[in-house]
Amino acid sequence: MERKIIKIGTRKSKLAMWQANYVADLLDAAGFQPQLMPIETKGDKIQNVALSKIGSKGVFTEELEMMLRRKQIDIAVHSAKDLQSKLPDGFDVLSVCERESPDDVIVSDKEIDLNNPQLILGTSSTRRIAMLKHYYPHITTIDVRGNLQTRIEKMKTGIMDGLVLAYAGVRRMDYDSMVRYWFDTDRFIPPVGQGAVAIEIYENLDSELSKAIKKATNHPLTEKMVLTERAYLRRMDGGCSIPVFGHAQMEMDGQIVLKGGIASLDGKQLIQRTMYGSNPQELGTSLAEEILESGGKKVLEDIKSTISK
């Protein structure tokens, strides 16, 4: 019997290709014939501008969504944290693969002392910059773009002491030996979706085929946690340029614990809350409401005002 071809859209970077191949392996094991279709997105092409300056909506997803709409691909594979908080009409997250550790780490080719007042760390994330300014105000940060390999090469030139990265990408690219520091996720809460791989579809995909793809690729626990986080992000109206963070975990009693917050761009204000619940949508929305009412709304307005200038 001929195997059904599934066309997988992905970015071209080594990490994105790792994710796409991971999904392809799951589909292959389920009896499909996966076919990778790598492209460069706007976020990949523009390397000399901070992500917050490019615009946070669909910077790594827009071109793939166009391909989905045109039926050039069946599914698009993304880092879950790259998906905008509100998907365009007709698009949906079909499944979420099993999550890697969501932690942030520092990688370096030398020892790292966070108490060193001369320490320089590289990152392109407004969230990481804001949290470093809050917890380690003496540390200098510089903006560094590019894929993981490019950023590590930039670090090795000596312009910075280390890079703040998602451990998931570090592990998937086999850079574990360069990890010098693990951030505590209770304080340094990860961004929504970090460590998870998401599959996006458009409404024109055959419903029976979408069910079969979901069965082959979805990890129900991870999906539930990421849906909780995304409900929170959606209400917060957060994007790449907003230091909003949120991470959900399942407790032993079956309750979801969601930790989230927002930081001002200068790191001086950091509003963080924890909430428990069982319904992903309700929990995510409720935590966002509490944070907004606890001063988060003013912080969010100030950030958007600063960015728009």
ABEGO torsion letter per residue (X at the ends): XBBBBBBBBBBABAAAAAAAAAAAAAAAAAGBBBBBBBBBBAAAABAABBAAAAEABGAAAAAAAAAAAAGABABBBBBAAABBABBBBGBBBABBBBBBBABBBBBBABBBBAABAABBBBBABAAAAAAAAAABAABBBBBBBEBAAAAAAAAAAGABABBBBBAAAAAAAGAAAABABBBBAAABBBBBGBGBBBBBBBAABBAAAAAAAAAAABBAAAAAAAAAAAAAAAAAGBBAABBBBBBBBBBAAGBBBBBBEBBBAAGABBBBBBBBBABAAAAAAAAAAAAAAAGAAAAAAAAAAAAAX
